[in-house]
């Protein structure tokens, strides 16, 4: 109880509020950016050109950008000259998502897995993609603060786990979203909140006040 109370600080509350809003705004804007990109891709509608790729691309770019911006706003109250955090978050999340997805998709194709286990494999691929994206994001963020990559494991794991755990509400209610659209909206809010809560709980001890104080740019 004492440890939990110690980390429920004004900094944590600010992180939770700003990061939740930032990611939420990114998700809302993704549809607008997807529509713009799709309308200007110069291709006619087809099964392979239905706007899905544009939406995923828009979602990854905007989440990485807005999440990095929101986190930087909060971190800058404690750590100065951390502007590179924004770009590090964008690059880490975007590249990490694509690389992790293709790695797990390739492994899934190579393994002789029966079709009846497709949903399980799909879940594993999603978890792997989110974990990989989060870990690379965390590593890039750590390095952006001019800290050694070798010491980034804890924050990278926290970053990865925040996305994995955060996506669970959306995964478990996906079967109800067709008939009840409000369920989808609630699950998105819950997922975004979980990402902010998990990362926010650990950001002070791992990023703001790490044991390797001499490597922090203040």
N, C-alpha and C positions, 0 to 999 in steps of 0.2 A: 504493500500500500504506500509506503513512504517513497519508493522509487517512482511509482506512478504519479503521485502528487507532485514530485519534484519536476517531472517533465511536462505536466499540464500547466504551462506558464503562459504569459501574455504573448511570448514569441510563438509558441505552439498554436495558440488561438488565431494569431495573425496569419501564420502559415496555412492553417486549415482553411480559413476564410478566403484568402487571396488565391491559393492554389486551386481550391474547389471552383471558384468563380472563373479563373483563367481557363481551366480545362473545359468547363461547361460552355464558355463562350466559344472556344475552339470547335467543339462539337456542333454547336449551332451554326457557326459560319462555314463549316465544312460543306454543307449542302449547297450553300450559295456559290462557293468556289468551284464545287463539282459541276454545278449547272453551267457556270461561265466557261469552264475548261471543256466540258462536253460540247457545248454549242459552238465552240471555236476550234474543234479538233479536225475539222474539214472532212469528216467521214460520215457516211449515211448510217442509219440505224441498222444493226444486225445483232445476232445472238452474242457475238464477241465484242460488240460496240454498244453496250447498253448503259454506259456511264459508271459501271462498277469500279473499273480501274481508276477513273478520275476521282471518284469518291474516296477510295482508299488512299490515293496519293494526297488528296486535299486533307484528309483526316490526319495522316501521319505528319504532314508538314505543319499544319496549324496546331496540333496538340504539342508537338515538339517545340514550336515557337512560343506559343502562349504559356505553356507550362514552364519553360525556361524563363520567360519574362516575369511571370508571377513569382516563381521561386527566387529570382534575382532581386525583385523588389523587397522581399522579406529579408533575404540574406544580406543585402546591402545596408541594413540597419545595424549589422554587427561586423561585417567584413567589407572593407572598402576595396576599390579597384578590382571588382569581381565581374566586370562586364562580359568577359569571355564565357561566363557561365551560360548565358543565353544561347550563344552559338554552339557551345559544347552540348547542350541539351538537345538542340535541334538536330545536329549531326548524329549524336549518339542514338537518339530515338529513331530517326529516319533510317539510318544505315543498319542499326541493330535489328529493327523490325524486318527489313527485307532479307538480310543475311540469315537471320534465325529461321524465318519462314521457309526459305529455299533449302536450307540444310535439313530441316525436319520433313519437308515435303519430299526431298530426294530420298531420305532414309525410309520414309513410309512407302515410297514406290518400289524400293529395292527389296523390302521385306515381304515374304510370302504370307500375307495376312488375309484371312477369309473376309468376305464382304460383310458378314454379320457383325464383325467387330469394328466396322467403319466409324461408328459414332465414338467409340473409345479412342481410336487412333486420331480422330479429328480433335478430340479433347486434349490428347497428349501433344499434338502439334500446336494447338493454340497456347497451351501452357508453356511449351518450349519456346515458342515465338515471343510471348510476352516476357518470359524470364530472360531470354537473350537480349531483347530490346532494352529491358530495364537495367540489366547488368552493364551493358555497353554504355548506356546513358550515364549510369552512376560512375563508371570508370572515367568517362570523358569529363564529367563535372569535377571529379576529384583532381584530375590532371590540370584542368583549367584554373584551379586555385594554386598552381605551381607546387603541387605535392607529388610525392613519388607514387607511381602506379602500383608498386609492390604493396603499398599500404591501403589500397582502395577496396579490398575484398569485402569488408564489412558493409560499407556504404553501397557497393554494387549489389550485394545480396539483398539489402533492404530495399533498394530501388526496384530490383527484379521482383521480389516477393510482393511489393505494394501493388504492382500491376497484376500479378497472378491472382492474389486474393481479391483485389478490387473488381476483377472481371467476373467473379463467381456469381453475384446476384443476376447479372445479365444472362449468364449461361443457364442457370437453373429455371429462369422464368421464360426462356425463349419460346417455349411451346404455347404460352398464354398470350403472347404479344399480338398475334393475329386477330383474335376476337376481343382483346382488351388492350388497346393502344396505350392506355394510361399506365398499365403495368410496365411497359417498355420505358416510359418516361421516368417512372419511379426507380426502376432498376438502374438506369443511367445515373441518376442523381446519387443513388446509394453506392454505385461503383466508383464514381468520381470522389465521393466523400471518403470512401475507404482508402483510396490511393493517397489522398491528402493526410488522413489520420496516421496511417502507418509510416509514411515517409516523415511526417511532421514530428512524430514521437521520437524518432531517432536522429533528426537533423541536428539538434543542439549538441548531444554528446559526441556525435561522429564528425560533424562538419564545423560547427561553431566553436566547440571546445574539445578538440581531439587531443589525444595524449601526445601527439607529435606537434606540440604548439609551435616549435621553432620553424616549422615548414609552412605555417599559415601566413598569408599575406594580409596584414591588418591595415 
